[in-house]
Amino acid sequence: MPPACSRKKTSTTISSLRLIDGLSVEITKRNRQKNLYVRVHPPDGKVTVSAPLHYPDQKIISFVLQKLPRIKASQERIRSEFRHAFREYISGETHYLWGKPYMLEVVTEGRQYLIQEESSKLIFTVPKGATRESKERAFNAWYRQELQNVLPKIAKPIEEKMGLHAHEYRIKNMKTRWGTCNIEKKRIWVNLQLVKKPVACLASIITHELAHLVEKNHNECFYALVERYDSNWKETKKILNTPPYVV
C-alpha cells in the first residue's frame, strides 16, 4: 500500500451559505486556498465560492456581484443542457456508449426489449405499447451490463499499479457523484452514467476512489496520490463536467 504523505499543517475549512442579490451562494474558506474561485455546477446551476481562510466576506460579495451576469448566463446554459438531456427513447435521438454518440433507431416487434450496436446506430427493439419508463428501464439494464463487463478489466490493473484492493465494486445510478468509497468495507460504487463517458473516465474515477483507502479527505496528500497514478485526472475531470452529465 502506498504510504500516506506526512502532514505538516492541519487543514481548516469554514463553510457558509449566503444570499447575494437573490442568488444562493455556498462559500467555503480554506487556510490552504490561495485564490478566489466562483464555480457554477451541473445539474441545477448551484453556485459555489472557494476562498482563502481570511478573505473578507465583503470582497467575496463584491466579486460575486461583479460576475453576476456571467454566473446567471452559465446557470441558464447548464440548465438548458440538462433539459435537452431528457430522453424519450424514440428514433433519431442521440445516445452515448463509452464516449461515442449513436443514433437511436426504435423497432416495434415481439415481446422482448433488445439493444444491438450497429456501426453508428443503436437498434432498440421494443414491444408494442412500450412506455417511456419501460424503455428507460430496459436501456439502463443494458447500460449496467455493459459497465459490469468492462469494470473488472479496468479496475484490476489499476489496483495492481497502486498496490490497493477494493473488496467489492458496485454500480449505482447516482445523481451527484461519479463514484463513492466505503473505506471501512473497502467497497467502491461507480455511477452507471460513466458508461456514457470514455473509458478513461471510468479509470480515473476508480483511481480516485482507491486513493480514499489511503487518504479519507480531499487534501494535498490525496491529490498527490491521485496525480502519481493518474497524471491526466484534471483533463478527465473536464470531460466529466461536459454533457452527458450525471443525471
C-alpha positions in Angstrom: 0.0 0.0 0.0 1.4 3.5 -0.8 2.3 5.3 2.3 0.3 8.4 3.3 2.4 11.5 3.0 3.4 13.4 6.1 1.1 16.2 7.2 2.8 19.5 8.1 -0.2 21.6 8.6 -3.8 21.0 9.7 -6.4 22.0 7.1 -9.0 24.4 8.3 -12.3 24.8 6.4 -15.2 27.1 7.1 -18.4 26.9 5.0 -21.4 29.1 4.9 -24.5 29.8 2.7 -25.1 33.4 1.7 -27.9 35.1 -0.3 -26.3 37.6 -2.7 -28.7 39.8 -4.7 -31.2 36.9 -4.6 -28.6 34.3 -5.6 -27.9 31.4 -3.2 -24.1 31.0 -2.9 -22.2 28.4 -0.9 -18.9 29.9 0.4 -16.0 27.7 1.5 -12.9 29.2 3.0 -9.7 27.2 3.5 -6.4 28.1 5.0 -4.6 26.3 2.1 -6.6 28.2 -0.6 -4.5 30.8 -2.4 -7.0 32.4 -4.8 -10.7 33.2 -5.1 -12.8 31.0 -7.4 -16.5 31.1 -8.4 -18.0 27.9 -10.0 -21.4 27.0 -11.4 -22.2 23.3 -11.1 -24.5 21.0 -13.0 -27.2 19.9 -13.0 -29.1 22.8 -11.3 -26.6 25.6 -11.6 -25.5 25.6 -8.0 -23.0 28.4 -7.3 -20.0 27.9 -5.0 -17.2 30.2 -4.0 -13.9 29.0 -2.6 -11.6 31.5 -1.0 -8.6 31.8 1.4 -9.5 31.5 5.0 -9.1 35.1 6.0 -10.5 36.6 2.8 -13.1 39.3 3.8 -16.8 38.5 3.2 -17.5 41.9 1.7 -14.8 41.4 -1.0 -16.4 38.0 -1.9 -19.8 39.6 -2.1 -18.5 42.4 -4.4 -16.7 39.8 -6.6 -19.9 37.8 -7.0 -21.9 40.9 -7.8 -19.4 41.9 -10.4 -19.6 38.4 -12.0 -23.4 38.1 -11.6 -24.3 38.4 -15.4 -21.8 35.7 -16.3 -23.0 33.5 -13.4 -26.6 33.7 -14.4 -25.7 33.1 -18.1 -23.8 29.9 -17.0 -26.7 28.8 -14.9 -29.1 29.1 -17.8 -26.8 27.3 -20.2 -26.3 24.4 -17.8 -30.0 24.1 -17.0 -30.8 24.2 -20.7 -28.3 21.4 -21.5 -29.9 19.2 -18.8 -33.4 19.9 -20.2 -32.2 18.8 -23.6 -30.7 15.7 -22.0 -34.1 14.3 -21.2 -34.7 11.2 -23.3 -37.9 9.9 -24.8 -36.3 6.8 -26.4 -37.6 7.5 -29.8 -35.9 7.1 -33.2 -33.4 9.9 -34.1 -32.2 10.6 -30.5 -28.5 10.6 -29.7 -27.3 8.2 -27.0 -23.8 7.6 -25.8 -21.7 4.5 -25.1 -18.1 4.8 -23.9 -18.0 8.4 -25.2 -19.2 7.6 -28.7 -22.5 9.1 -29.9 -25.1 6.7 -31.5 -28.3 7.5 -33.3 -31.2 5.5 -31.9 -33.4 3.5 -34.2 -36.5 2.1 -32.4 -38.2 -1.0 -33.9 -41.5 -2.2 -32.5 -41.5 -6.0 -32.7 -42.2 -9.1 -30.5 -42.3 -9.1 -26.7 -38.7 -8.6 -25.7 -36.5 -5.5 -25.2 -33.3 -5.8 -27.2 -30.5 -3.3 -28.0 -28.0 -4.0 -30.7 -24.9 -1.9 -31.6 -24.5 -1.4 -35.4 -21.8 1.0 -36.5 -23.1 4.4 -35.5 -26.6 3.3 -34.6 -28.3 1.5 -31.7 -31.1 -0.7 -32.8 -33.7 -0.7 -29.9 -36.4 -3.4 -30.3 -39.4 -2.8 -28.0 -42.8 -4.5 -27.6 -45.9 -2.7 -28.9 -47.2 -0.3 -26.3 -43.9 0.1 -24.5 -43.9 3.3 -22.3 -41.0 5.7 -21.9 -40.4 4.4 -18.4 -40.2 0.8 -19.5 -37.8 1.8 -22.4 -35.7 3.7 -19.9 -35.5 0.6 -17.5 -34.5 -1.6 -20.4 -31.9 0.9 -21.6 -30.4 1.2 -18.1 -30.3 -2.6 -17.7 -28.3 -2.8 -20.9 -26.0 0.0 -19.8 -25.5 -1.8 -16.5 -24.5 -5.0 -18.2 -22.0 -3.0 -20.4 -20.4 -1.4 -17.4 -20.3 -4.7 -15.5 -18.4 -6.3 -18.4 -15.8 -3.5 -18.6 -15.4 -2.6 -14.9 -13.2 -5.5 -13.7 -10.9 -5.2 -16.8 -10.3 -1.6 -15.9 -10.1 -2.0 -12.1 -7.7 -4.9 -11.9 -4.6 -3.3 -13.5 -5.2 0.0 -11.6 -5.3 -1.9 -8.3 -2.1 -3.7 -9.2 -0.4 -0.5 -10.1 -1.5 1.3 -6.9 -1.0 -1.6 -4.6 -4.5 -1.2 -3.3 -7.5 -3.5 -3.5 -11.2 -2.9 -3.1 -13.2 -5.9 -1.7 -16.1 -5.1 -3.9 -17.3 -2.9 -6.8 -20.9 -2.0 -7.2 -22.9 0.1 -9.8 -25.5 2.7 -8.8 -27.3 5.4 -10.7 -26.2 8.4 -8.7 -27.4 12.0 -9.2 -24.5 14.0 -7.8 -21.4 11.8 -7.8 -19.4 9.8 -10.2 -18.1 7.4 -7.5 -18.0 6.8 -3.8 -15.9 4.7 -1.4 -16.9 3.0 1.8 -13.5 3.0 3.4 -14.3 0.6 6.3 -15.8 -2.1 4.0 -13.4 -1.2 1.1 -16.5 -1.1 -1.2 -16.4 1.2 -4.2 -19.6 2.4 -6.0 -19.4 3.7 -9.6 -22.1 5.7 -11.3 -24.0 3.9 -14.0 -23.7 7.1 -16.1 -20.0 6.5 -16.5 -20.9 4.0 -19.3 -21.7 7.1 -21.4 -18.2 8.6 -20.9 -14.8 7.5 -22.4 -13.3 4.5 -20.7 -10.5 6.8 -19.4 -13.1 8.5 -17.2 -14.0 5.2 -15.5 -10.3 4.5 -14.9 -9.9 8.0 -13.4 -12.9 7.5 -11.0 -11.6 4.1 -9.9 -8.1 5.6 -9.2 -9.8 8.5 -7.3 -11.9 6.2 -5.1 -9.0 3.7 -4.4 -6.9 6.7 -3.2 -9.5 7.2 -0.5 -8.4 3.9 1.0 -5.2 5.8 1.9 -6.5 9.3 2.3 -10.0 9.9 3.5 -10.2 13.6 2.7 -9.5 15.7 -0.4 -6.3 17.2 0.9 -2.8 17.7 -0.6 -1.8 14.2 0.2 -4.8 12.8 -1.5 -4.3 14.7 -4.7 -0.6 13.9 -4.7 -1.5 10.2 -4.6 -4.1 10.6 -7.4 -1.5 12.6 -9.5 1.0 9.8 -9.0 -1.2 7.2 -10.7 -3.4 9.4 -12.9 -1.5 12.3 -14.2 -4.4 13.2 -16.6 -7.1 13.4 -13.9 -7.6 17.2 -14.5 -8.3 16.6 -18.2 -10.6 13.7 -17.4 -12.5 15.9 -14.9 -13.2 18.4 -17.7 -14.7 15.6 -19.7 -16.9 14.5 -16.8 -18.1 18.1 -16.5 -19.4 18.2 -20.1 -22.5 16.6 -21.4 -23.7 13.9 -20.8 -23.5 14.8 -17.1 -24.6 13.0 -14.0 -28.4 12.9 -14.5 
